[in-house]
Structure formats: C-alpha cells, structure tokens
Amino acid sequence: MSAPWFTSLVTVILLVVLLAAGGGAYEGFLSGQVMLNLLIDNAHLLVIAVGMGYVILAGGIDLSVGSVLALTTMIAAWLLNAGWNPLAVIAIVLAFGAVFGAFQGALIHYFQLQPFIVTLAGMFLARGLCYLISIESITIEDPLFVAASQTQIPFIGGFISPSAAIALVVLAVAIWASRRTAFGRGVYAIGGNEQSALMMGLDVARTKIGVYAFSGFCAALGGVLFAFYMLSGYGQHAQGTELDAIAAVVIGGTLLTGGYGYVAGALSGVLVLGTIQTLIAFDGTLSSWWTKIVIGGLLFLFCVVQRLLSARSQQS
C-alpha cells in the first residue's frame, strides 16, 4: 500500500520546506543548536508519540497519555520530596505507567470496549488523581533530576539534553522492535485485520494488552523527562499532549485505521510540530494559538490524503 510511504515522504518534504522558509525569513533559524533544541524541547512528546504510534498501528487510540504524564510528575515530585531514592522513584512511576496501560488494554480486549471510551476514562482518572496529591505545583530539588535538567551532551557541533538522548534511544529501539520482532509484526497484523490475526494463531490478547502497556510506559517515561525539563510536578502539566501525540503520529504517516505506517514517522511528525512552534516564536508577533490552527489544517490535509490513497489502493 502506498499511503504510508507517500504521506511519510510528504511529511519530510513539509519539514524541509518549513526549515527553508524559517532560514530565509529569520537569521540564525537554521543554526545547529536551534535544530537540536527541537529535540530538547520535544523529547517528552517524541517518547509519547512512539507509544501512541504502536497503539494506532494496532487499530486503537490512547487518550490517557497526557494525564499519565502529569500524574507521573506529581508522584515523582511527591516521593522525591518525601526523601525517596530518585532511581527507585523512576522505577516506580515507569512500572505504574505500564500497569495502568495494561489495565486499559485488558478492559478494551476482554470486555470488547471502545478504546476511545476506555482511555477517555483513564484520562479523567489520571488527571483527577493528580489533584489528590496536591492542587499546587510541587518543586523538584533532587540532585539527580537537577543534574539531568542541566547536563549538556555534545552532539553534532552543539549539545542535547539527557532527555533528548533517551528519546532517541527509545525511538531507535521501537523502530527495531516494530520490524524485527514477533511483537512488532503482530501489532501490524492486528491493526490490519484483527480477525485474520486470530485465524493465523496470533496471541491477540497479549499483543493488544502489550501495546497499551507500552503506551503507558512511554507516557510515564515522558513524564520523567518532563519532570527533568520542568523540575516540578503539576496536575495541569501536558494539557492536550495526547492530541499533539496523535497529530505527530498521523502527520508522520501512520493511518488512523491501523495496520499501516512507520514508527519512525513519529520523529518527523514531532519535528514538524516543533518547527511550527519555533517559527511562531521567531516571528514574535503571532499568538501561540496559531500553532494549533496550523496543526489543525495539516491534520485535515493528511487525513484526506490518507483516505483518498486508501480508497484508491482498495479499488486497484
């Protein structure tokens, strides 16, 4: 099918056009560090988009990731201020995210519930739990988190943060797993046709639950990276991040119907969103809401293109 390949190519071309336009309009826009800052500022979104990509490839959706991110920052901040070891805190919140995601996946599979409704409930639950911990922002002063926030890793003539490095590692592992493991092939099979996957003897239950567990894990890891970035836990962190992640995955070339797309597209999708934000920041006269307006227009365009290509492929 040509749709994922074509839309992924369009995304890369769009990214090049945006960068060229920014470079022509604003001095210093194409400097190496500005480009690397796209990764630094969006490391948490890249990790979440990777997890979301797996869910969408499997034919599902996960609206809870933004709230899980916020809850992760709250739990981490609360435990760190209570004197817990930071490595233990990170392990706990990552395990929590995976279990939370697996729970949602089990509900979706065994009770045949719509992913939209289950993860919407998860979104409300996780966001509400944030405010049981505190209605105020909790500052993080742990030395490990502060060091992770301030460390600069030399990279291609500039520097990236540890969070950006972690996000790139997660992306690389996810790309490999999607193409080289039975789990990854199972995700594509389920997204293409779940009944056919069952008839082929694939363990649909384990794969589907695993996909949502991985998405929850990525949301929690995104929360850890966001805590590094912000050095705080807050119930209002990452409002709407789940929608940004879906946008990045779709713009990156993955079909919302599942079964077709590339995990690597999450990177190009996130970079497109980050470039749009950077262009608006460099302009200085436009409201930040223009970011949402442009992303909304791109989503309309990509969804229509995907639909037309899918219909053409089915006819042929």
Protein Blocks (a to p, Z undefined) as FASTA:
>chain_A
ZZlmmmmmmmmmmmmmmmmmmmmmpghklgmklmmmmmmmmmmmmmmmmmmmmmmmnopa
cfklmmmmmmmmmmmmmmmmnopafklmmmmmmmmmmmmmmmmmmmmmmnopafklmmmm
mmmmmmmmmmmmomcdcddfbfklmmmmmpccdeehiacdfklmmmmmmmmmmmmmmmmc
mklmmmmmmmmommlmmmnopafklmmmmmmmmmmmmmmmmmmmmmmmnopacfkgoghk
lmmmmmmmmmnopafkgoiacfklmmmmmmmmmmmmmmmmmnomacfklmmmmmmmmmmm
mmmmmmmmmmmmmmZZ
